[in-house]
Amino acid sequence: MVAAMARIHRQLVAQFRQPHPADADRHHAWSGEITWRETAHLREVLYDELKVAGFTGVRLDVRGVRLIDQTGIALLIGAKHRAAAAGRRLILIDSDGPVTAALRRAHVLPDFTITRSVPGTEHLPAAANG
Protein backbone atom coordinates (compact mmCIF):
# COMPACT_ATOMS: atom_id res chain seq x y z
CA MET A 1 0.00 0.00 0.00
CA VAL A 2 2.77 2.45 0.94
CA ALA A 3 4.68 1.63 -2.25
CA ALA A 4 1.56 2.20 -4.36
CA MET A 5 0.90 5.55 -2.66
CA ALA A 6 4.54 6.59 -3.19
CA ARG A 7 4.26 5.63 -6.88
CA ILE A 8 1.09 7.72 -7.28
CA HIS A 9 2.80 10.64 -5.53
CA ARG A 10 5.83 10.43 -7.86
CA GLN A 11 3.53 10.31 -10.90
CA LEU A 12 1.62 13.37 -9.74
CA VAL A 13 4.74 15.38 -8.96
CA ALA A 14 6.20 14.47 -12.36
CA GLN A 15 3.06 15.73 -14.08
CA PHE A 16 3.55 19.35 -13.10
CA ARG A 17 5.52 21.09 -15.80
CA GLN A 18 7.45 24.29 -15.88
CA PRO A 19 5.30 26.83 -17.68
CA HIS A 20 6.23 28.79 -20.73
CA PRO A 21 7.87 32.12 -19.69
CA ALA A 22 4.75 34.01 -20.77
CA ASP A 23 2.54 31.70 -18.68
CA ALA A 24 2.38 32.42 -14.95
CA ASP A 25 0.47 29.26 -13.96
CA ARG A 26 1.51 25.69 -13.26
CA HIS A 27 -0.38 23.05 -15.26
CA HIS A 28 -1.59 19.66 -14.14
CA ALA A 29 -4.04 16.98 -15.30
CA TRP A 30 -6.10 14.48 -13.35
CA SER A 31 -7.86 11.44 -14.79
CA GLY A 32 -9.73 8.39 -13.63
CA GLU A 33 -11.50 8.33 -10.29
CA ILE A 34 -10.96 10.97 -7.61
CA THR A 35 -12.16 9.34 -4.41
CA TRP A 36 -11.15 9.15 -0.76
CA ARG A 37 -8.37 6.75 -1.78
CA GLU A 38 -6.55 9.36 -3.87
CA THR A 39 -7.38 12.68 -2.22
CA ALA A 40 -4.67 12.67 0.46
CA HIS A 41 -1.88 12.47 -2.12
CA LEU A 42 -3.63 14.75 -4.60
CA ARG A 43 -4.11 17.33 -1.82
CA GLU A 44 -0.45 17.19 -0.83
CA VAL A 45 0.76 17.70 -4.39
CA LEU A 46 -1.81 20.37 -5.26
CA TYR A 47 -1.21 22.36 -2.07
CA ASP A 48 2.55 22.17 -2.61
CA GLU A 49 2.11 23.48 -6.14
CA LEU A 50 0.06 26.42 -4.88
CA LYS A 51 3.09 27.41 -2.75
CA VAL A 52 5.65 27.42 -5.58
CA ALA A 53 7.25 30.85 -5.85
CA GLY A 54 7.05 32.74 -9.12
CA PHE A 55 3.65 31.42 -10.21
CA THR A 56 0.20 32.94 -9.93
CA GLY A 57 -1.67 29.67 -9.65
CA VAL A 58 -2.52 26.24 -11.00
CA ARG A 59 -4.53 25.24 -14.05
CA LEU A 60 -5.98 21.83 -13.29
CA ASP A 61 -7.23 19.81 -16.27
CA VAL A 62 -10.00 17.53 -15.02
CA ARG A 63 -11.42 16.53 -18.42
CA GLY A 64 -10.09 12.99 -17.93
CA VAL A 65 -11.83 12.49 -14.58
CA ARG A 66 -14.66 9.98 -14.93
CA LEU A 67 -15.81 10.02 -11.29
CA ILE A 68 -15.35 12.34 -8.33
CA ASP A 69 -16.80 11.79 -4.86
CA GLN A 70 -17.47 14.25 -2.03
CA THR A 71 -13.90 14.02 -0.75
CA GLY A 72 -12.66 15.07 -4.19
CA ILE A 73 -15.10 18.00 -4.20
CA ALA A 74 -13.94 18.95 -0.69
CA LEU A 75 -10.34 18.83 -1.93
CA LEU A 76 -11.17 21.25 -4.77
CA ILE A 77 -13.03 23.59 -2.41
CA GLY A 78 -10.11 23.54 0.04
CA ALA A 79 -7.61 24.15 -2.77
CA LYS A 80 -9.71 27.06 -4.04
CA HIS A 81 -9.75 28.63 -0.56
CA ARG A 82 -6.05 28.01 -0.04
CA ALA A 83 -5.23 29.55 -3.42
CA ALA A 84 -7.33 32.64 -2.68
CA ALA A 85 -5.75 33.06 0.77
CA ALA A 86 -2.30 32.97 -0.85
CA GLY A 87 -3.28 35.46 -3.56
CA ARG A 88 -3.19 32.69 -6.18
CA ARG A 89 -5.77 31.21 -8.47
CA LEU A 90 -7.05 27.73 -9.22
CA ILE A 91 -8.48 27.34 -12.71
CA LEU A 92 -10.23 24.12 -13.68
CA ILE A 93 -10.19 22.92 -17.28
CA ASP A 94 -13.31 20.86 -17.98
CA SER A 95 -15.80 20.20 -20.78
CA ASP A 96 -18.92 19.97 -18.62
CA GLY A 97 -17.81 16.55 -17.36
CA PRO A 98 -18.24 14.78 -14.02
CA VAL A 99 -16.28 17.42 -12.06
CA THR A 100 -18.40 20.31 -13.33
CA ALA A 101 -21.57 18.27 -12.71
CA ALA A 102 -20.48 17.43 -9.15
CA LEU A 103 -19.62 21.06 -8.39
CA ARG A 104 -23.04 22.07 -9.76
CA ARG A 105 -24.82 19.47 -7.55
CA ALA A 106 -22.88 20.76 -4.53
CA HIS A 107 -24.01 24.32 -5.38
CA VAL A 108 -20.41 25.59 -5.52
CA LEU A 109 -19.94 25.79 -9.29
CA PRO A 110 -20.20 29.63 -9.36
CA ASP A 111 -17.25 29.81 -6.95
CA PHE A 112 -14.88 28.21 -9.47
CA THR A 113 -13.23 29.49 -12.62
CA ILE A 114 -13.71 26.83 -15.27
CA THR A 115 -12.58 26.95 -18.87
CA ARG A 116 -13.12 24.39 -21.62
CA SER A 117 -9.51 24.37 -22.82
CA VAL A 118 -6.22 26.14 -22.45
CA PRO A 119 -3.87 26.36 -25.42
CA GLY A 120 -0.67 24.45 -24.85
CA THR A 121 -2.06 21.90 -22.38
CA GLU A 122 -3.06 19.20 -24.87
CA HIS A 123 0.30 17.44 -24.43
CA LEU A 124 -0.06 16.97 -20.67
CA PRO A 125 -0.03 13.37 -19.53
CA ALA A 126 -2.91 12.50 -17.22
CA ALA A 127 -2.41 11.13 -13.74
CA ALA A 128 -3.60 7.54 -13.56
CA ASN A 129 -5.77 7.58 -10.49
CA GLY A 130 -8.27 4.89 -11.10
Backbone as CSV, one residue per row, in Angstrom:
resi,resn,N_x,N_y,N_z,CA_x,CA_y,CA_z,C_x,C_y,C_z
1,MET,0.830,-1.193,0.000,0.000,0.000,0.000,0.874,1.257,0.000
2,VAL,1.890,1.289,0.863,2.772,2.448,0.944,3.515,2.639,-0.384
3,ALA,3.964,1.546,-0.967,4.678,1.626,-2.247,3.764,2.156,-3.341
4,ALA,2.512,1.724,-3.344,1.558,2.198,-4.357,1.294,3.688,-4.178
5,MET,1.149,4.119,-2.929,0.904,5.547,-2.658,2.120,6.382,-3.070
6,ALA,3.320,5.868,-2.804,4.536,6.585,-3.190,4.627,6.680,-4.713
7,ARG,4.241,5.622,-5.416,4.259,5.632,-6.884,3.286,6.680,-7.418
8,ILE,2.082,6.725,-6.852,1.095,7.723,-7.278,1.630,9.125,-7.023
9,HIS,2.240,9.336,-5.857,2.799,10.645,-5.533,3.868,11.047,-6.545
10,ARG,4.774,10.121,-6.879,5.827,10.429,-7.862,5.225,10.766,-9.218
11,GLN,4.173,10.037,-9.624,3.527,10.311,-10.898,2.921,11.705,-10.903
12,LEU,2.270,12.069,-9.806,1.622,13.375,-9.739,2.643,14.504,-9.749
13,VAL,3.708,14.349,-8.997,4.743,15.381,-8.961,5.361,15.532,-10.344
14,ALA,5.590,14.428,-11.030,6.202,14.473,-12.356,5.291,15.136,-13.372
15,GLN,4.001,15.199,-13.102,3.060,15.734,-14.079,3.042,17.256,-14.102
16,PHE,3.492,17.896,-13.062,3.552,19.348,-13.099,4.704,19.738,-14.007
17,ARG,4.474,20.679,-14.870,5.521,21.086,-15.796,5.871,22.542,-15.556
18,GLN,7.061,22.885,-15.949,7.451,24.286,-15.877,6.705,25.026,-16.982
19,PRO,6.067,26.125,-16.671,5.297,26.833,-17.680,6.186,27.596,-18.650
20,HIS,5.594,27.921,-19.750,6.230,28.792,-20.730,6.480,30.131,-20.046
21,PRO,7.568,30.848,-20.370,7.868,32.119,-19.693,6.715,33.114,-19.683
22,ALA,5.868,33.065,-20.715,4.749,34.009,-20.768,3.564,33.521,-19.940
23,ASP,3.633,32.310,-19.419,2.542,31.699,-18.676,2.901,31.694,-17.194
24,ALA,2.059,32.302,-16.372,2.376,32.423,-14.953,1.708,31.354,-14.096
25,ASP,1.129,30.318,-14.707,0.473,29.257,-13.962,1.189,27.928,-14.153
26,ARG,1.077,27.079,-13.141,1.511,25.688,-13.261,0.349,24.927,-13.892
27,HIS,0.654,23.840,-14.594,-0.379,23.049,-15.257,-0.327,21.620,-14.758
28,HIS,-1.505,21.030,-14.631,-1.589,19.657,-14.138,-2.858,19.028,-14.687
29,ALA,-2.854,17.701,-14.823,-4.038,16.982,-15.299,-4.344,15.818,-14.369
30,TRP,-5.624,15.631,-14.113,-6.097,14.480,-13.348,-6.949,13.631,-14.277
31,SER,-6.963,12.318,-14.038,-7.859,11.444,-14.788,-8.279,10.286,-13.903
32,GLY,-9.252,9.551,-14.368,-9.725,8.389,-13.630,-10.696,8.781,-12.532
33,GLU,-10.607,8.103,-11.412,-11.500,8.330,-10.287,-10.798,9.131,-9.194
34,ILE,-11.468,10.159,-8.714,-10.960,10.973,-7.611,-11.862,10.664,-6.416
35,THR,-11.377,9.776,-5.560,-12.158,9.338,-4.406,-11.314,9.485,-3.144
36,TRP,-11.861,9.039,-2.036,-11.155,9.149,-0.760,-9.806,8.448,-0.806
37,ARG,-9.647,7.475,-1.693,-8.370,6.753,-1.776,-7.242,7.637,-2.311
38,GLU,-7.561,8.543,-3.209,-6.547,9.365,-3.866,-6.388,10.763,-3.285
39,THR,-7.385,11.254,-2.577,-7.379,12.675,-2.222,-6.230,13.105,-1.319
40,ALA,-5.764,12.254,-0.429,-4.667,12.667,0.459,-3.424,13.027,-0.349
41,HIS,-3.071,12.190,-1.308,-1.883,12.468,-2.117,-2.125,13.603,-3.101
42,LEU,-3.319,13.653,-3.679,-3.634,14.749,-4.598,-3.597,16.081,-3.857
43,ARG,-4.117,16.100,-2.636,-4.111,17.328,-1.822,-2.681,17.777,-1.548
44,GLU,-1.840,16.855,-1.143,-0.449,17.191,-0.831,0.250,17.820,-2.040
45,VAL,0.106,17.198,-3.180,0.764,17.702,-4.390,0.163,19.037,-4.820
46,LEU,-1.155,19.130,-4.832,-1.807,20.366,-5.262,-1.478,21.525,-4.329
47,TYR,-1.536,21.293,-3.029,-1.215,22.358,-2.073,0.248,22.782,-2.193
48,ASP,1.137,21.821,-2.403,2.552,22.167,-2.611,2.715,23.033,-3.855
49,GLU,2.011,22.705,-4.902,2.115,23.482,-6.144,1.588,24.902,-5.969
50,LEU,0.586,25.073,-5.130,0.058,26.418,-4.885,1.045,27.289,-4.115
51,LYS,2.073,26.666,-3.506,3.090,27.407,-2.751,4.316,27.763,-3.580
52,VAL,4.445,27.210,-4.778,5.653,27.419,-5.582,5.816,28.904,-5.902
53,ALA,6.975,29.438,-5.597,7.255,30.853,-5.849,7.340,31.123,-7.345
54,GLY,6.923,32.314,-7.737,7.052,32.737,-9.122,5.870,32.386,-10.006
55,PHE,4.824,31.793,-9.434,3.655,31.419,-10.206,2.417,32.059,-9.594
56,THR,1.418,32.327,-10.441,0.200,32.942,-9.929,-0.868,31.920,-9.581
57,GLY,-0.669,30.671,-9.984,-1.670,29.671,-9.653,-1.463,28.370,-10.391
58,VAL,-2.539,27.560,-10.379,-2.524,26.238,-10.998,-3.723,26.118,-11.920
59,ARG,-3.457,25.609,-13.120,-4.529,25.236,-14.048,-4.633,23.724,-13.984
60,LEU,-5.773,23.252,-13.530,-5.977,21.831,-13.285,-6.943,21.265,-14.319
61,ASP,-6.432,20.427,-15.213,-7.232,19.815,-16.271,-7.921,18.580,-15.703
62,VAL,-9.235,18.643,-15.580,-10.005,17.532,-15.021,-10.885,16.866,-16.073
63,ARG,-10.601,17.125,-17.347,-11.418,16.532,-18.421,-11.328,15.017,-18.442
64,GLY,-10.248,14.439,-17.938,-10.090,12.991,-17.930,-10.676,12.304,-16.703
65,VAL,-11.236,13.078,-15.780,-11.835,12.488,-14.577,-13.185,11.888,-14.954
66,ARG,-13.374,10.617,-14.605,-14.657,9.981,-14.931,-15.566,9.851,-13.709
67,LEU,-15.005,10.070,-12.509,-15.812,10.017,-11.294,-15.109,10.832,-10.219
68,ILE,-15.897,11.598,-9.463,-15.352,12.342,-8.326,-16.367,12.249,-7.192
69,ASP,-15.891,11.899,-6.002,-16.800,11.792,-4.858,-16.717,13.057,-4.003
70,GLN,-17.409,13.041,-2.869,-17.474,14.247,-2.032,-16.118,14.628,-1.459
71,THR,-15.227,13.661,-1.258,-13.901,14.021,-0.752,-13.098,14.744,-1.834
72,GLY,-13.309,14.372,-3.085,-12.662,15.075,-4.190,-13.185,16.495,-4.325
73,ILE,-14.500,16.657,-4.160,-15.099,17.999,-4.200,-14.570,18.833,-3.034
74,ALA,-14.489,18.232,-1.854,-13.945,18.947,-0.688,-12.497,19.361,-0.944
75,LEU,-11.728,18.497,-1.590,-10.345,18.829,-1.933,-10.295,20.055,-2.839
76,LEU,-11.147,20.096,-3.856,-11.165,21.246,-4.769,-11.596,22.519,-4.045
77,ILE,-12.584,22.412,-3.174,-13.034,23.588,-2.413,-11.899,24.080,-1.503
78,GLY,-11.240,23.162,-0.822,-10.113,23.540,0.037,-8.977,24.164,-0.749
79,ALA,-8.676,23.597,-1.918,-7.609,24.151,-2.766,-7.979,25.542,-3.258
80,LYS,-9.243,25.737,-3.587,-9.710,27.057,-4.041,-9.528,28.081,-2.920
81,HIS,-9.908,27.725,-1.708,-9.751,28.635,-0.562,-8.277,28.900,-0.261
82,ARG,-7.478,27.855,-0.311,-6.046,28.007,-0.044,-5.397,28.908,-1.098
83,ALA,-5.775,28.718,-2.347,-5.232,29.555,-3.423,-5.613,31.021,-3.202
84,ALA,-6.864,31.259,-2.895,-7.328,32.640,-2.681,-6.612,33.280,-1.492
85,ALA,-6.427,32.526,-0.423,-5.753,33.058,0.769,-4.296,33.415,0.475
86,ALA,-3.704,32.717,-0.487,-2.302,32.970,-0.849,-2.180,33.969,-2.004
87,GLY,-3.312,34.521,-2.444,-3.277,35.459,-3.562,-3.030,34.763,-4.897
88,ARG,-3.378,33.494,-4.956,-3.185,32.694,-6.178,-4.546,32.330,-6.743
89,ARG,-4.520,31.632,-7.866,-5.773,31.206,-8.474,-5.721,29.722,-8.820
90,LEU,-6.881,29.117,-8.801,-7.050,27.734,-9.224,-8.054,27.768,-10.372
91,ILE,-7.611,27.362,-11.544,-8.481,27.335,-12.715,-8.665,25.882,-13.123
92,LEU,-9.922,25.472,-13.237,-10.228,24.121,-13.681,-10.462,24.124,-15.186
93,ILE,-9.960,23.104,-15.852,-10.191,22.918,-17.277,-11.111,21.708,-17.395
94,ASP,-12.337,21.929,-17.882,-13.311,20.856,-17.980,-14.261,21.144,-19.136
95,SER,-14.834,20.090,-19.675,-15.798,20.204,-20.777,-17.159,19.724,-20.299
96,ASP,-17.632,20.310,-19.216,-18.921,19.971,-18.617,-19.002,18.486,-18.270
97,GLY,-17.899,17.961,-17.728,-17.810,16.550,-17.359,-18.246,16.298,-15.939
98,PRO,-17.827,15.168,-15.376,-18.238,14.785,-14.022,-17.842,15.789,-12.931
99,VAL,-16.705,16.455,-13.083,-16.284,17.420,-12.057,-17.216,18.628,-12.062
100,THR,-17.482,19.169,-13.236,-18.403,20.308,-13.332,-19.783,19.917,-12.806
101,ALA,-20.252,18.736,-13.177,-21.569,18.266,-12.712,-21.596,18.135,-11.189
102,ALA,-20.533,17.592,-10.599,-20.479,17.427,-9.152,-20.433,18.781,-8.440
103,LEU,-19.666,19.717,-8.977,-19.620,21.064,-8.387,-20.997,21.737,-8.479
104,ARG,-21.696,21.508,-9.576,-23.045,22.065,-9.756,-23.996,21.463,-8.712
105,ARG,-23.945,20.134,-8.534,-24.822,19.474,-7.550,-24.527,19.952,-6.130
106,ALA,-23.267,20.275,-5.868,-22.876,20.757,-4.534,-23.148,22.259,-4.358
107,HIS,-23.683,22.886,-5.402,-24.014,24.317,-5.377,-22.801,25.210,-5.160
108,VAL,-21.628,24.780,-5.643,-20.415,25.587,-5.522,-19.817,25.931,-6.890
109,LEU,-20.469,25.530,-7.954,-19.939,25.790,-9.294,-19.635,27.275,-9.538
110,PRO,-20.502,28.204,-9.123,-20.204,29.626,-9.364,-18.932,30.121,-8.669
111,ASP,-18.454,29.404,-7.669,-17.251,29.811,-6.945,-15.962,29.485,-7.695
112,PHE,-16.051,28.679,-8.746,-14.876,28.214,-9.474,-14.755,28.880,-10.833
113,THR,-13.508,29.053,-11.257,-13.226,29.490,-12.616,-12.982,28.232,-13.428
114,ILE,-13.826,28.032,-14.445,-13.710,26.832,-15.274,-13.656,27.268,-16.732
115,THR,-12.701,26.697,-17.442,-12.577,26.953,-18.868,-12.625,25.615,-19.596
116,ARG,-13.015,25.643,-20.859,-13.116,24.388,-21.623,-11.756,23.892,-22.100
117,SER,-10.848,24.790,-22.389,-9.514,24.372,-22.817,-8.538,25.516,-22.614
118,VAL,-7.291,25.155,-22.565,-6.223,26.136,-22.447,-5.175,25.772,-23.483
119,PRO,-4.882,26.669,-24.416,-3.870,26.359,-25.423,-2.565,25.925,-24.764
120,GLY,-1.953,24.893,-25.329,-0.669,24.445,-24.847,-0.740,23.361,-23.788
121,THR,-1.959,22.932,-23.404,-2.057,21.899,-22.382,-2.438,20.541,-22.964
122,GLU,-2.621,20.456,-24.257,-3.062,19.204,-24.872,-2.031,18.084,-24.684
123,HIS,-0.762,18.439,-24.538,0.296,17.436,-24.427,0.456,16.870,-23.027
124,LEU,-0.252,17.410,-22.052,-0.060,16.974,-20.667,-0.462,15.523,-20.488
125,PRO,0.377,14.731,-19.855,-0.035,13.367,-19.525,-1.028,13.438,-18.365
126,ALA,-1.918,12.510,-18.302,-2.908,12.502,-17.225,-2.455,11.566,-16.121
127,ALA,-2.739,11.980,-14.892,-2.413,11.130,-13.742,-3.337,9.920,-13.761
128,ALA,-2.790,8.764,-13.590,-3.595,7.536,-13.564,-4.036,7.295,-12.144
129,ASN,-5.265,7.693,-11.844,-5.772,7.581,-10.485,-6.729,6.428,-10.295
130,GLY,-7.266,5.910,-11.349,-8.274,4.887,-11.100,-8.419,3.926,-12.205
